Amino acid sequence: MKYLVSSLALLGIIVLFVKAPTVLVVLLGLAVYFLPSLVAIEQRKQNGTAIFVLNLFLGWTLLGWVVALVWAVTKDAQPVTMTV
């Protein structure tokens, strides 16, 4: 029984060290994938939702990801005020 508990504890430690880098790589990949959306949120973009949707559905293509990133870093157009 003592050896069974020790071997299960060792197995748990091995699984922890094997899965931890995998989880870290997945989280890092998701952060890079959604980088345009994160930038849009940080910049408080007016079209933040549209940037997120573009990033979500077309971010897997390099072109969609680059377009979303460029859109996220460009400045919003200032509203034109006219005085009469």
N, C-alpha and C positions, 0 to 999 in steps of 0.2 A: 504494500500500500504506500509506503514511504517513497519508494522508487517511482511509483505511478504518479504521485503528486509532483515529484521533482521533474520527471520527464514532461508532464503536462505544463509545468511552469516554464521549463526550457523551451518547449514548443510555442508557448504563448509569447515568449521574448523573441524568438526567431520570427514568428508571424508579425509581431509588432515592427521589427526592424525591416522586414521585407515590404510590408504594406505602407509604412510611413513615407519612404521615398516615392512610392507610387502615388499616394494621395497628394504629396507635395507637387509632383510633376503635373498631376491633373489640375490642381488648383492654380498652378502657375500658367498652365495652358489656357485655362478658362479666363484668367486675368488678361493674358495677351490677346485672346480672341475678342474679349469685350472691351479692350482698351479704348476704341472710339466711343463707346457708350459711357465709359467711365470719365473720359475727357469731357464729353458733352454734359454730363451731370455736374462735373466740377466747374465748368465754364457757365453753367446755368443757361444753356442754349434754349432759344425759343422753340426750335424744332427738335428738342431732345428725344421725344417719343419717336419721331420719324427716323432719327439717326439710330435709335435702338432697334427699331423694326428692320431697317436696312442691314444693320450689323447682325441681327439674329438670323435673318433668312438668306442673306447674300455674303455674309462675312466669311463663309468657308471658301469662297472664291477670292483670290488675291485682289482682283479688281474691286469687288464689293467692299472688302475690308479697307482698301486704300481710299476709296471714295468716301466711306463713312468717316475715316480718320481725317481726311482733308476737310470734310464738311464740319466735323467737330471742332477743328482748330481755327477755322475762319471766323472772323468777327460777324456778328449779326448786323444786318442793315439798320441804320438809325432811322426812326420814323421821321418822315418829312412833315414839318409843321408849316402851315401857310397862314400868314396874317393878312387879313383883308381890311 
